[in-house]
């Protein structure tokens, strides 16, 4: 058996991604077919955000990865230069 | 054909199908809700794939079994190797 923390984190990730998938599917696929007077539209942002938020999140992720690689490369070059 | 070429062909096929339906060619009359749901479809598929990847990682993390004997054996091997190297003069 995996440790309790491992299981908690793992199933937490599963639950989070299921919730995110359900919310996003409702937002993109189901909502256009529902009357604009229905109360369910109160729980969802305007449709433009359904594209803007993932794109911005993706760009932030790429930025983070790029910065991380730069920092690691810079750190691994400095000791080599100092010992010369 | 390489795997990369296969994937690119599949993506090109899906991409052109989506573009054909979504960019309102003059001859096609799709109902408005269908077009509204169709436009963000690439972003939706990307997010869905991300959710699937996250769920797979989480599930495998939760169900991976600890191997106690293998861990103990590995610790033994490591200490034996350190002893051996220390005898041969390598300083830790």
Backbone of each chain as nested JSON, in Angstrom:
{
  "chains": [
    {"id": "A", "residues": [
      {"number": 1, "name": "UNK", "atoms": {"N": [0.848, -1.203, 0.0], "CA": [0.0, 0.0, 0.0], "C": [0.868, 1.232, 0.0]}},
      {"number": 2, "name": "UNK", "atoms": {"N": [0.519, 2.202, -0.792], "CA": [1.222, 3.483, -0.752], "C": [0.927, 4.174, 0.584]}},
      {"number": 3, "name": "UNK", "atoms": {"N": [1.809, 5.099, 0.987], "CA": [1.594, 5.775, 2.273], "C": [0.304, 6.602, 2.219]}},
      {"number": 4, "name": "UNK", "atoms": {"N": [-0.189, 6.963, 3.41], "CA": [-1.468, 7.685, 3.49], "C": [-1.389, 9.022, 2.769]}},
      {"number": 5, "name": "UNK", "atoms": {"N": [-0.22, 9.723, 2.925], "CA": [-0.083, 11.011, 2.224], "C": [-0.164, 10.804, 0.73]}},
      {"number": 6, "name": "UNK", "atoms": {"N": [0.575, 9.778, 0.237], "CA": [0.568, 9.503, -1.204], "C": [-0.844, 9.271, -1.702]}},
      {"number": 7, "name": "UNK", "atoms": {"N": [-1.6, 8.456, -0.937], "CA": [-2.944, 8.135, -1.387], "C": [-3.828, 9.384, -1.346]}},
      {"number": 8, "name": "UNK", "atoms": {"N": [-3.678, 10.198, -0.275], "CA": [-4.494, 11.414, -0.164], "C": [-4.208, 12.35, -1.338]}},
      {"number": 9, "name": "UNK", "atoms": {"N": [-2.904, 12.597, -1.589], "CA": [-2.542, 13.507, -2.686], "C": [-3.019, 12.938, -4.018]}},
      {"number": 10, "name": "UNK", "atoms": {"N": [-2.804, 11.627, -4.223], "CA": [-3.174, 11.016, -5.499], "C": [-4.657, 11.108, -5.769]}},
      {"number": 11, "name": "UNK", "atoms": {"N": [-5.467, 10.668, -4.798], "CA": [-6.907, 10.728, -5.035], "C": [-7.404, 12.166, -5.062]}},
      {"number": 12, "name": "UNK", "atoms": {"N": [-6.727, 13.073, -4.337], "CA": [-7.066, 14.482, -4.438], "C": [-6.871, 15.002, -5.85]}},
      {"number": 13, "name": "UNK", "atoms": {"N": [-5.732, 14.613, -6.474], "CA": [-5.488, 15.019, -7.858], "C": [-6.572, 14.474, -8.785]}},
      {"number": 14, "name": "UNK", "atoms": {"N": [-6.959, 13.204, -8.582], "CA": [-7.987, 12.607, -9.429], "C": [-9.295, 13.374, -9.287]}},
      {"number": 15, "name": "UNK", "atoms": {"N": [-9.691, 13.652, -8.035], "CA": [-10.942, 14.373, -7.797], "C": [-10.886, 15.764, -8.418]}},
      {"number": 16, "name": "UNK", "atoms": {"N": [-9.75, 16.455, -8.235], "CA": [-9.622, 17.805, -8.79], "C": [-9.739, 17.789, -10.307]}},
      {"number": 17, "name": "UNK", "atoms": {"N": [-9.049, 16.845, -10.97], "CA": [-9.112, 16.848, -12.429], "C": [-10.49, 16.435, -12.939]}},
      {"number": 18, "name": "UNK", "atoms": {"N": [-11.199, 15.537, -12.207], "CA": [-12.558, 15.199, -12.605], "C": [-13.475, 16.414, -12.498]}},
      {"number": 19, "name": "UNK", "atoms": {"N": [-13.338, 17.151, -11.374], "CA": [-14.172, 18.339, -11.177], "C": [-13.894, 19.369, -12.267]}},
      {"number": 20, "name": "UNK", "atoms": {"N": [-12.6, 19.603, -12.529], "CA": [-12.23, 20.583, -13.551], "C": [-12.786, 20.175, -14.913]}},
      {"number": 21, "name": "UNK", "atoms": {"N": [-12.667, 18.857, -15.238], "CA": [-13.157, 18.384, -16.524], "C": [-14.663, 18.574, -16.633]}},
      {"number": 22, "name": "UNK", "atoms": {"N": [-15.391, 18.243, -15.553], "CA": [-16.851, 18.367, -15.589], "C": [-17.262, 19.827, -15.772]}},
      {"number": 23, "name": "UNK", "atoms": {"N": [-16.634, 20.725, -14.964], "CA": [-16.977, 22.145, -15.057], "C": [-16.693, 22.679, -16.449]}},
      {"number": 24, "name": "UNK", "atoms": {"N": [-15.499, 22.349, -16.988], "CA": [-15.104, 22.883, -18.287], "C": [-15.981, 22.327, -19.396]}},
      {"number": 25, "name": "UNK", "atoms": {"N": [-16.344, 21.023, -19.3], "CA": [-17.22, 20.442, -20.321], "C": [-18.582, 21.133, -20.318]}},
      {"number": 26, "name": "UNK", "atoms": {"N": [-19.139, 21.311, -19.103], "CA": [-20.417, 22.022, -19.008], "C": [-20.314, 23.398, -19.648]}},
      {"number": 27, "name": "UNK", "atoms": {"N": [-19.24, 24.102, -19.305], "CA": [-19.05, 25.483, -19.766], "C": [-19.024, 25.554, -21.297]}},
      {"number": 28, "name": "UNK", "atoms": {"N": [-18.181, 24.698, -21.914], "CA": [-17.923, 24.817, -23.351], "C": [-18.984, 24.102, -24.175]}},
      {"number": 29, "name": "UNK", "atoms": {"N": [-19.375, 22.881, -23.762], "CA": [-20.187, 22.045, -24.647], "C": [-21.679, 22.169, -24.353]}},
      {"number": 30, "name": "UNK", "atoms": {"N": [-22.057, 22.282, -23.072], "CA": [-23.473, 22.185, -22.723], "C": [-24.144, 23.546, -22.701]}},
      {"number": 31, "name": "UNK", "atoms": {"N": [-23.43, 24.56, -22.153], "CA": [-24.072, 25.855, -21.942], "C": [-24.654, 26.512, -23.195]}},
      {"number": 32, "name": "UNK", "atoms": {"N": [-23.997, 26.393, -24.389], "CA": [-24.619, 27.031, -25.566], "C": [-26.022, 26.525, -25.865]}},
      {"number": 33, "name": "UNK", "atoms": {"N": [-26.323, 25.287, -25.431], "CA": [-27.633, 24.733, -25.759], "C": [-28.678, 25.064, -24.713]}},
      {"number": 34, "name": "UNK", "atoms": {"N": [-28.277, 25.801, -23.663], "CA": [-29.23, 26.109, -22.6], "C": [-29.675, 27.552, -22.762]}},
      {"number": 35, "name": "UNK", "atoms": {"N": [-30.961, 27.781, -22.598], "CA": [-31.582, 29.089, -22.692], "C": [-30.833, 30.114, -21.84]}},
      {"number": 36, "name": "UNK", "atoms": {"N": [-30.626, 31.322, -22.367], "CA": [-29.849, 32.311, -21.608], "C": [-30.6, 32.815, -20.382]}},
      {"number": 37, "name": "UNK", "atoms": {"N": [-31.878, 32.467, -20.236], "CA": [-32.632, 32.904, -19.063], "C": [-32.487, 31.945, -17.894]}},
      {"number": 38, "name": "UNK", "atoms": {"N": [-31.935, 30.741, -18.136], "CA": [-31.845, 29.716, -17.098], "C": [-30.885, 30.151, -15.997]}},
      {"number": 39, "name": "UNK", "atoms": {"N": [-31.148, 29.706, -14.73], "CA": [-30.342, 30.154, -13.591], "C": [-28.93, 29.613, -13.612]}},
      {"number": 40, "name": "UNK", "atoms": {"N": [-28.666, 28.531, -14.386], "CA": [-27.352, 27.896, -14.3], "C": [-26.249, 28.822, -14.818]}},
      {"number": 41, "name": "UNK", "atoms": {"N": [-26.623, 29.795, -15.669], "CA": [-25.604, 30.68, -16.23], "C": [-24.941, 31.554, -15.16]}},
      {"number": 42, "name": "UNK", "atoms": {"N": [-25.562, 31.639, -13.962], "CA": [-24.957, 32.446, -12.904], "C": [-23.641, 31.843, -12.407]}},
      {"number": 43, "name": "UNK", "atoms": {"N": [-23.482, 30.523, -12.594], "CA": [-22.294, 29.864, -12.048], "C": [-21.11, 29.901, -12.99]}},
      {"number": 44, "name": "UNK", "atoms": {"N": [-21.295, 30.476, -14.192], "CA": [-20.223, 30.43, -15.177], "C": [-19.878, 31.836, -15.626]}},
      {"number": 45, "name": "UNK", "atoms": {"N": [-18.559, 32.076, -15.81], "CA": [-18.103, 33.372, -16.322], "C": [-18.512, 33.508, -17.782]}},
      {"number": 46, "name": "UNK", "atoms": {"N": [-18.403, 34.723, -18.353], "CA": [-18.659, 34.874, -19.791], "C": [-17.752, 33.982, -20.626]}},
      {"number": 47, "name": "UNK", "atoms": {"N": [-18.208, 33.6, -21.798], "CA": [-17.551, 32.55, -22.559], "C": [-16.116, 32.863, -22.981]}},
      {"number": 48, "name": "UNK", "atoms": {"N": [-15.804, 34.174, -23.097], "CA": [-14.443, 34.486, -23.565], "C": [-13.419, 33.929, -22.587]}},
      {"number": 49, "name": "UNK", "atoms": {"N": [-13.78, 33.94, -21.273], "CA": [-12.826, 33.477, -20.273], "C": [-12.534, 31.998, -20.408]}},
      {"number": 50, "name": "UNK", "atoms": {"N": [-13.432, 31.246, -21.077], "CA": [-13.197, 29.811, -21.234], "C": [-12.008, 29.551, -22.13]}},
      {"number": 51, "name": "UNK", "atoms": {"N": [-11.635, 30.526, -22.967], "CA": [-10.452, 30.373, -23.817], "C": [-9.274, 31.136, -23.225]}},
      {"number": 52, "name": "UNK", "atoms": {"N": [-9.55, 32.343, -22.67], "CA": [-8.461, 33.188, -22.179], "C": [-7.74, 32.523, -21.015]}},
      {"number": 53, "name": "UNK", "atoms": {"N": [-8.501, 31.972, -20.057], "CA": [-7.869, 31.419, -18.847], "C": [-6.94, 30.258, -19.171]}},
      {"number": 54, "name": "UNK", "atoms": {"N": [-7.33, 29.236, -19.965], "CA": [-6.37, 28.161, -20.253], "C": [-5.164, 28.645, -21.046]}},
      {"number": 55, "name": "UNK", "atoms": {"N": [-5.372, 29.59, -21.992], "CA": [-4.236, 30.059, -22.782], "C": [-3.233, 30.778, -21.89]}},
      {"number": 56, "name": "UNK", "atoms": {"N": [-3.728, 31.662, -21.013], "CA": [-2.829, 32.386, -20.104], "C": [-2.126, 31.416, -19.169]}},
      {"number": 57, "name": "UNK", "atoms": {"N": [-2.875, 30.419, -18.659], "CA": [-2.26, 29.426, -17.769], "C": [-1.169, 28.652, -18.498]}},
      {"number": 58, "name": "UNK", "atoms": {"N": [-1.42, 28.285, -19.759], "CA": [-0.412, 27.574, -20.534], "C": [0.838, 28.417, -20.739]}},
      {"number": 59, "name": "UNK", "atoms": {"N": [0.644, 29.71, -21.058], "CA": [1.795, 30.587, -21.248], "C": [2.596, 30.738, -19.967]}},
      {"number": 60, "name": "UNK", "atoms": {"N": [1.887, 30.867, -18.824], "CA": [2.581, 30.972, -17.537], "C": [3.392, 29.712, -17.261]}},
      {"number": 61, "name": "UNK", "atoms": {"N": [2.804, 28.541, -17.603], "CA": [3.518, 27.294, -17.39], "C": [4.792, 27.257, -18.215]}},
      {"number": 62, "name": "UNK", "atoms": {"N": [4.691, 27.646, -19.498], "CA": [5.883, 27.656, -20.348], "C": [6.928, 28.623, -19.806]}},
      {"number": 63, "name": "UNK", "atoms": {"N": [6.461, 29.797, -19.327], "CA": [7.385, 30.776, -18.751], "C": [8.113, 30.191, -17.554]}},
      {"number": 64, "name": "UNK", "atoms": {"N": [7.347, 29.519, -16.684], "CA": [7.934, 28.932, -15.481], "C": [8.976, 27.893, -15.837]}},
      {"number": 65, "name": "UNK", "atoms": {"N": [8.624, 27.018, -16.807], "CA": [9.572, 25.973, -17.209], "C": [10.832, 26.601, -17.789]}},
      {"number": 66, "name": "UNK", "atoms": {"N": [10.675, 27.632, -18.648], "CA": [11.837, 28.285, -19.237], "C": [12.732, 28.909, -18.191]}},
      {"number": 67, "name": "UNK", "atoms": {"N": [12.129, 29.605, -17.227], "CA": [12.921, 30.244, -16.174], "C": [13.652, 29.187, -15.347]}},
      {"number": 68, "name": "UNK", "atoms": {"N": [12.953, 28.069, -15.047], "CA": [13.573, 27.007, -14.266], "C": [14.795, 26.449, -14.981]}},
      {"number": 69, "name": "UNK", "atoms": {"N": [14.643, 26.185, -16.295], "CA": [15.775, 25.641, -17.056], "C": [16.931, 26.628, -17.062]}},
      {"number": 70, "name": "UNK", "atoms": {"N": [16.615, 27.934, -17.227], "CA": [17.686, 28.941, -17.239], "C": [18.426, 28.962, -15.913]}},
      {"number": 71, "name": "UNK", "atoms": {"N": [17.669, 28.943, -14.811], "CA": [18.306, 29.006, -13.485], "C": [19.208, 27.793, -13.272]}},
      {"number": 72, "name": "UNK", "atoms": {"N": [18.713, 26.604, -13.621], "CA": [19.502, 25.385, -13.422], "C": [20.751, 25.408, -14.289]}},
      {"number": 73, "name": "UNK", "atoms": {"N": [20.612, 25.836, -15.561], "CA": [21.786, 25.905, -16.439], "C": [22.804, 26.893, -15.902]}},
      {"number": 74, "name": "UNK", "atoms": {"N": [22.329, 28.051, -15.441], "CA": [23.254, 29.065, -14.938], "C": [23.991, 28.564, -13.706]}},
      {"number": 75, "name": "UNK", "atoms": {"N": [23.232, 27.896, -12.804], "CA": [23.86, 27.39, -11.583], "C": [24.887, 26.318, -11.893]}},
      {"number": 76, "name": "UNK", "atoms": {"N": [24.652, 25.485, -12.914], "CA": [25.602, 24.407, -13.175], "C": [26.809, 24.906, -13.949]}},
      {"number": 77, "name": "UNK", "atoms": {"N": [26.734, 26.142, -14.516], "CA": [27.907, 26.657, -15.233], "C": [28.853, 27.37, -14.292]}},
      {"number": 78, "name": "UNK", "atoms": {"N": [28.306, 28.05, -13.271], "CA": [29.146, 28.89, -12.414], "C": [30.258, 28.129, -11.701]}},
      {"number": 79, "name": "UNK", "atoms": {"N": [30.018, 26.982, -11.044], "CA": [31.124, 26.296, -10.355], "C": [32.224, 25.917, -11.315]}},
      {"number": 80, "name": "UNK", "atoms": {"N": [31.899, 25.493, -12.539], "CA": [32.932, 25.102, -13.512], "C": [33.82, 26.297, -13.832]}},
      {"number": 81, "name": "UNK", "atoms": {"N": [33.209, 27.489, -13.946], "CA": [34.017, 28.653, -14.29], "C": [34.891, 29.063, -13.116]}},
      {"number": 82, "name": "UNK", "atoms": {"N": [34.373, 28.92, -11.899], "CA": [35.126, 29.387, -10.725], "C": [36.374, 28.546, -10.497]}},
      {"number": 83, "name": "UNK", "atoms": {"N": [36.324, 27.235, -10.852], "CA": [37.471, 26.39, -10.543], "C": [38.603, 26.582, -11.531]}},
      {"number": 84, "name": "UNK", "atoms": {"N": [38.359, 27.332, -12.604], "CA": [39.429, 27.512, -13.61], "C": [40.536, 28.412, -13.1]}}
    ]},
    {"id": "B", "residues": [
      {"number": 1, "name": "UNK", "atoms": {"N": [6.369, 5.124, -42.373], "CA": [6.123, 6.502, -41.885], "C": [6.461, 6.584, -40.4]}},
      {"number": 2, "name": "UNK", "atoms": {"N": [7.164, 7.599, -39.985], "CA": [7.541, 7.705, -38.57], "C": [6.323, 8.081, -37.726]}},
      {"number": 3, "name": "UNK", "atoms": {"N": [6.467, 7.867, -36.397], "CA": [5.384, 8.195, -35.487], "C": [5.067, 9.681, -35.546]}},
      {"number": 4, "name": "UNK", "atoms": {"N": [6.125, 10.511, -35.627], "CA": [5.906, 11.954, -35.682], "C": [5.065, 12.305, -36.897]}},
      {"number": 5, "name": "UNK", "atoms": {"N": [5.405, 11.715, -38.056], "CA": [4.639, 12.008, -39.27], "C": [3.194, 11.564, -39.112]}},
      {"number": 6, "name": "UNK", "atoms": {"N": [2.978, 10.402, -38.468], "CA": [1.606, 9.934, -38.257], "C": [0.813, 10.905, -37.393]}},
      {"number": 7, "name": "UNK", "atoms": {"N": [1.435, 11.327, -36.271], "CA": [0.741, 12.263, -35.385], "C": [0.433, 13.563, -36.106]}},
      {"number": 8, "name": "UNK", "atoms": {"N": [1.424, 14.078, -36.886], "CA": [1.199, 15.339, -37.589], "C": [0.08, 15.199, -38.611]}},
      {"number": 9, "name": "UNK", "atoms": {"N": [0.029, 14.046, -39.31], "CA": [-1.057, 13.837, -40.266], "C": [-2.407, 13.818, -39.568]}},
      {"number": 10, "name": "UNK", "atoms": {"N": [-2.48, 13.104, -38.435], "CA": [-3.741, 13.069, -37.687], "C": [-4.163, 14.451, -37.235]}},
      {"number": 11, "name": "UNK", "atoms": {"N": [-3.188, 15.226, -36.681], "CA": [-3.505, 16.573, -36.231], "C": [-3.949, 17.449, -37.388]}},
      {"number": 12, "name": "UNK", "atoms": {"N": [-3.276, 17.322, -38.547], "CA": [-3.642, 18.137, -39.709], "C": [-5.059, 17.8, -40.164]}},
      {"number": 13, "name": "UNK", "atoms": {"N": [-5.397, 16.502, -40.133], "CA": [-6.746, 16.08, -40.527], "C": [-7.806, 16.687, -39.615]}},
      {"number": 14, "name": "UNK", "atoms": {"N": [-7.596, 16.516, -38.293], "CA": [-8.559, 17.048, -37.338], "C": [-8.633, 18.567, -37.437]}},
      {"number": 15, "name": "UNK", "atoms": {"N": [-7.462, 19.203, -37.592], "CA": [-7.424, 20.658, -37.671], "C": [-8.172, 21.179, -38.875]}},
      {"number": 16, "name": "UNK", "atoms": {"N": [-8.01, 20.505, -40.024], "CA": [-8.699, 20.987, -41.217], "C": [-10.198, 20.721, -41.13]}},
      {"number": 17, "name": "UNK", "atoms": {"N": [-10.596, 19.598, -40.493], "CA": [-12.028, 19.35, -40.297], "C": [-12.641, 20.439, -39.435]}},
      {"number": 18, "name": "UNK", "atoms": {"N": [-11.924, 20.786, -38.328], "CA": [-12.438, 21.824, -37.441], "C": [-12.525, 23.17, -38.156]}},
      {"number": 19, "name": "UNK", "atoms": {"N": [-11.457, 23.513, -38.918], "CA": [-11.446, 24.799, -39.61], "C": [-12.564, 24.854, -40.643]}},
      {"number": 20, "name": "UNK", "atoms": {"N": [-12.774, 23.721, -41.35], "CA": [-13.821, 23.706, -42.365], "C": [-15.183, 23.984, -41.759]}},
      {"number": 21, "name": "UNK", "atoms": {"N": [-15.437, 23.408, -40.56], "CA": [-16.749, 23.606, -39.95], "C": [-16.868, 24.959, -39.269]}},
      {"number": 22, "name": "UNK", "atoms": {"N": [-15.75, 25.434, -38.672], "CA": [-15.856, 26.575, -37.772], "C": [-15.742, 27.921, -38.464]}},
      {"number": 23, "name": "UNK", "atoms": {"N": [-15.063, 27.987, -39.621], "CA": [-14.807, 29.298, -40.213], "C": [-15.914, 29.745, -41.164]}},
      {"number": 24, "name": "UNK", "atoms": {"N": [-17.121, 29.29, -40.927], "CA": [-18.345, 29.698, -41.62], "C": [-18.162, 29.788, -43.138]}},
      {"number": 25, "name": "UNK", "atoms": {"N": [-17.963, 28.618, -43.807], "CA": [-17.975, 28.639, -45.27], "C": [-19.372, 29.011, -45.743]}},
      {"number": 26, "name": "UNK", "atoms": {"N": [-19.479, 29.691, -46.874], "CA": [-20.776, 30.238, -47.284], "C": [-21.876, 29.198, -47.456]}},
      {"number": 27, "name": "UNK", "atoms": {"N": [-21.502, 27.943, -47.804], "CA": [-22.58, 27.008, -48.112], "C": [-23.189, 26.329, -46.903]}},
      {"number": 28, "name": "UNK", "atoms": {"N": [-22.57, 26.506, -45.691], "CA": [-22.96, 25.687, -44.545], "C": [-23.831, 26.486, -43.58]}},
      {"number": 29, "name": "UNK", "atoms": {"N": [-24.929, 25.875, -43.102], "CA": [-25.805, 26.548, -42.152], "C": [-25.899, 25.732, -40.883]}},
      {"number": 30, "name": "UNK", "atoms": {"N": [-24.954, 25.923, -39.939], "CA": [-25.046, 25.213, -38.671], "C": [-25.88, 26.036, -37.702]}},
      {"number": 31, "name": "UNK", "atoms": {"N": [-26.678, 25.363, -36.823], "CA": [-27.414, 26.131, -35.805], "C": [-26.441, 26.865, -34.881]}},
      {"number": 32, "name": "UNK", "atoms": {"N": [-26.848, 28.036, -34.397], "CA": [-25.941, 28.905, -33.645], "C": [-25.311, 28.25, -32.421]}},
      {"number": 33, "name": "UNK", "atoms": {"N": [-26.063, 27.489, -31.568], "CA": [-25.397, 26.873, -30.403], "C": [-24.299, 25.906, -30.824]}},
      {"number": 34, "name": "UNK", "atoms": {"N": [-24.509, 25.173, -31.929], "CA": [-23.469, 24.239, -32.368], "C": [-22.197, 24.993, -32.716]}},
      {"number": 35, "name": "UNK", "atoms": {"N": [-22.335, 26.111, -33.415], "CA": [-21.136, 26.878, -33.778], "C": [-20.47, 27.431, -32.531]}},
      {"number": 36, "name": "UNK", "atoms": {"N": [-21.287, 27.883, -31.556], "CA": [-20.713, 28.418, -30.32], "C": [-19.937, 27.373, -29.559]}},
      {"number": 37, "name": "UNK", "atoms": {"N": [-20.419, 26.114, -29.596], "CA": [-19.71, 25.039, -28.897], "C": [-18.5, 24.572, -29.695]}},
      {"number": 38, "name": "UNK", "atoms": {"N": [-18.544, 24.743, -31.022], "CA": [-17.486, 24.201, -31.866], "C": [-16.225, 25.051, -31.834]}},
      {"number": 39, "name": "UNK", "atoms": {"N": [-16.379, 26.395, -31.716], "CA": [-15.214, 27.269, -31.853], "C": [-14.092, 27.011, -30.851]}},
      {"number": 40, "name": "UNK", "atoms": {"N": [-14.4, 26.877, -29.536], "CA": [-13.272, 26.666, -28.609], "C": [-12.797, 25.222, -28.549]}},
      {"number": 41, "name": "UNK", "atoms": {"N": [-13.225, 24.365, -29.47], "CA": [-12.941, 22.935, -29.34], "C": [-11.467, 22.574, -29.202]}},
      {"number": 42, "name": "UNK", "atoms": {"N": [-10.516, 23.192, -29.946], "CA": [-9.101, 22.826, -29.742], "C": [-8.625, 23.079, -28.314]}},
      {"number": 43, "name": "UNK", "atoms": {"N": [-8.982, 24.258, -27.766], "CA": [-8.583, 24.553, -26.383], "C": [-9.221, 23.548, -25.436]}},
      {"number": 44, "name": "UNK", "atoms": {"N": [-10.495, 23.187, -25.725], "CA": [-11.199, 22.239, -24.865], "C": [-10.497, 20.89, -24.859]}},
      {"number": 45, "name": "UNK", "atoms": {"N": [-10.095, 20.413, -26.074], "CA": [-9.422, 19.114, -26.145], "C": [-8.094, 19.148, -25.4]}},
      {"number": 46, "name": "UNK", "atoms": {"N": [-7.374, 20.287, -25.497], "CA": [-6.107, 20.417, -24.779], "C": [-6.319, 20.339, -23.274]}},
      {"number": 47, "name": "UNK", "atoms": {"N": [-7.323, 21.071, -22.772], "CA": [-7.609, 21.056, -21.332], "C": [-8.055, 19.667, -20.895]}},
      {"number": 48, "name": "UNK", "atoms": {"N": [-8.876, 19.001, -21.738], "CA": [-9.331, 17.651, -21.395], "C": [-8.158, 16.687, -21.311]}},
      {"number": 49, "name": "UNK", "atoms": {"N": [-7.212, 16.807, -22.256], "CA": [-6.041, 15.953, -22.214], "C": [-5.2, 16.226, -20.973]}},
      {"number": 50, "name": "UNK", "atoms": {"N": [-5.085, 17.527, -20.604], "CA": [-4.355, 17.867, -19.387], "C": [-4.997, 17.258, -18.155]}},
      {"number": 51, "name": "UNK", "atoms": {"N": [-6.346, 17.298, -18.084], "CA": [-7.059, 16.697, -16.953], "C": [-6.811, 15.199, -16.899]}},
      {"number": 52, "name": "UNK", "atoms": {"N": [-6.84, 14.546, -18.074], "CA": [-6.606, 13.105, -18.114], "C": [-5.201, 12.782, -17.621]}},
      {"number": 53, "name": "UNK", "atoms": {"N": [-4.199, 13.569, -18.065], "CA": [-2.822, 13.322, -17.637], "C": [-2.694, 13.485, -16.124]}},
      {"number": 54, "name": "UNK", "atoms": {"N": [-3.293, 14.566, -15.581], "CA": [-3.22, 14.809, -14.143], "C": [-3.878, 13.677, -13.369]}},
      {"number": 55, "name": "UNK", "atoms": {"N": [-5.063, 13.228, -13.849], "CA": [-5.768, 12.149, -13.162], "C": [-4.951, 10.856, -13.191]}},
      {"number": 56, "name": "UNK", "atoms": {"N": [-4.298, 10.553, -14.332], "CA": [-3.486, 9.338, -14.42], "C": [-2.32, 9.389, -13.439]}},
      {"number": 57, "name": "UNK", "atoms": {"N": [-1.631, 10.556, -13.397], "CA": [-0.512, 10.698, -12.469], "C": [-0.994, 10.506, -11.039]}},
      {"number": 58, "name": "UNK", "atoms": {"N": [-2.115, 11.165, -10.679], "CA": [-2.636, 11.062, -9.316], "C": [-3.026, 9.645, -8.975]}},
      {"number": 59, "name": "UNK", "atoms": {"N": [-3.701, 8.947, -9.897], "CA": [-4.155, 7.59, -9.617], "C": [-2.976, 6.655, -9.423]}},
      {"number": 60, "name": "UNK", "atoms": {"N": [-1.955, 6.793, -10.312], "CA": [-0.814, 5.881, -10.175], "C": [-0.018, 6.195, -8.912]}},
      {"number": 61, "name": "UNK", "atoms": {"N": [0.011, 7.485, -8.512], "CA": [0.665, 7.819, -7.247], "C": [-0.058, 7.159, -6.082]}},
      {"number": 62, "name": "UNK", "atoms": {"N": [-1.401, 7.169, -6.135], "CA": [-2.172, 6.638, -5.015], "C": [-2.12, 5.122, -4.947]}},
      {"number": 63, "name": "UNK", "atoms": {"N": [-1.948, 4.431, -6.089], "CA": [-2.034, 2.976, -6.057], "C": [-0.677, 2.295, -6.156]}},
      {"number": 64, "name": "UNK", "atoms": {"N": [0.42, 3.081, -6.129], "CA": [1.728, 2.451, -6.227], "C": [2.075, 1.816, -4.888]}},
      {"number": 65, "name": "UNK", "atoms": {"N": [2.391, 0.521, -4.889], "CA": [2.647, -0.168, -3.628], "C": [4.083, -0.005, -3.167]}},
      {"number": 66, "name": "UNK", "atoms": {"N": [4.245, 0.224, -1.869], "CA": [5.591, 0.257, -1.298], "C": [6.184, -1.134, -1.298]}},
      {"number": 67, "name": "UNK", "atoms": {"N": [7.488, -1.252, -1.579], "CA": [8.131, -2.562, -1.506], "C": [9.138, -2.509, -0.374]}},
      {"number": 68, "name": "UNK", "atoms": {"N": [8.701, -2.975, 0.832], "CA": [9.561, -2.815, 2.003], "C": [10.851, -3.603, 1.883]}},
      {"number": 69, "name": "UNK", "atoms": {"N": [10.763, -4.889, 1.433], "CA": [11.992, -5.72, 1.383], "C": [12.964, -5.168, 0.358]}},
      {"number": 70, "name": "UNK", "atoms": {"N": [12.433, -4.679, -0.768], "CA": [13.342, -4.142, -1.777], "C": [14.058, -2.91, -1.231]}},
      {"number": 71, "name": "UNK", "atoms": {"N": [13.346, -2.082, -0.455], "CA": [13.968, -0.885, 0.123], "C": [15.06, -1.274, 1.111]}},
      {"number": 72, "name": "UNK", "atoms": {"N": [14.773, -2.27, 1.981], "CA": [15.78, -2.7, 2.96], "C": [17.003, -3.263, 2.253]}},
      {"number": 73, "name": "UNK", "atoms": {"N": [16.758, -4.097, 1.219], "CA": [17.864, -4.701, 0.466], "C": [18.719, -3.615, -0.179]}},
      {"number": 74, "name": "UNK", "atoms": {"N": [18.058, -2.599, -0.739], "CA": [18.792, -1.517, -1.394], "C": [19.655, -0.766, -0.383]}},
      {"number": 75, "name": "UNK", "atoms": {"N": [19.101, -0.515, 0.823], "CA": [19.891, 0.181, 1.845], "C": [21.117, -0.632, 2.23]}},
      {"number": 76, "name": "UNK", "atoms": {"N": [20.931, -1.963, 2.319], "CA": [22.077, -2.83, 2.61], "C": [23.137, -2.707, 1.543]}},
      {"number": 77, "name": "UNK", "atoms": {"N": [22.714, -2.798, 0.268], "CA": [23.655, -2.696, -0.846], "C": [24.421, -1.397, -0.793]}},
      {"number": 78, "name": "UNK", "atoms": {"N": [23.682, -0.302, -0.488], "CA": [24.327, 1.023, -0.473], "C": [25.388, 1.073, 0.615]}},
      {"number": 79, "name": "UNK", "atoms": {"N": [25.085, 0.574, 1.84], "CA": [26.082, 0.661, 2.916], "C": [27.263, -0.245, 2.624]}},
      {"number": 80, "name": "UNK", "atoms": {"N": [27.015, -1.416, 2.003], "CA": [28.132, -2.294, 1.645], "C": [29.043, -1.626, 0.638]}},
      {"number": 81, "name": "UNK", "atoms": {"N": [28.421, -0.94, -0.354], "CA": [29.224, -0.272, -1.37], "C": [30.045, 0.861, -0.756]}},
      {"number": 82, "name": "UNK", "atoms": {"N": [29.427, 1.626, 0.191], "CA": [30.177, 2.718, 0.825], "C": [31.369, 2.184, 1.605]}},
      {"number": 83, "name": "UNK", "atoms": {"N": [31.151, 1.052, 2.346], "CA": [32.254, 0.446, 3.089], "C": [33.398, 0.096, 2.155]}},
      {"number": 84, "name": "UNK", "atoms": {"N": [33.019, -0.577, 1.062], "CA": [34.006, -1.042, 0.106], "C": [34.818, 0.129, -0.451]}},
      {"number": 85, "name": "UNK", "atoms": {"N": [34.122, 1.18, -0.84], "CA": [34.825, 2.318, -1.427], "C": [35.681, 3.024, -0.388]}},
      {"number": 86, "name": "UNK", "atoms": {"N": [35.189, 3.075, 0.879], "CA": [35.976, 3.726, 1.935], "C": [37.281, 2.969, 2.163]}},
      {"number": 87, "name": "UNK", "atoms": {"N": [37.175, 1.602, 2.096], "CA": [38.399, 0.8, 2.258], "C": [39.375, 1.082, 1.14]}},
      {"number": 88, "name": "UNK", "atoms": {"N": [38.855, 1.275, -0.069], "CA": [39.767, 1.53, -1.18], "C": [40.275, 2.951, -1.223]}},
      {"number": 89, "name": "UNK", "atoms": {"N": [39.842, 3.791, -0.286], "CA": [40.468, 5.103, -0.169], "C": [39.651, 6.268, -0.659]}},
      {"number": 90, "name": "UNK", "atoms": {"N": [38.427, 6.036, -1.175], "CA": [37.63, 7.165, -1.653], "C": [37.005, 7.869, -0.447]}},
      {"number": 91, "name": "UNK", "atoms": {"N": [37.209, 9.164, -0.306], "CA": [36.683, 9.904, 0.821], "C": [35.314, 10.455, 0.508]}},
      {"number": 92, "name": "UNK", "atoms": {"N": [34.389, 10.296, 1.477], "CA": [33.014, 10.804, 1.258], "C": [32.872, 12.166, 1.869]}}
    ]}
  ]
}
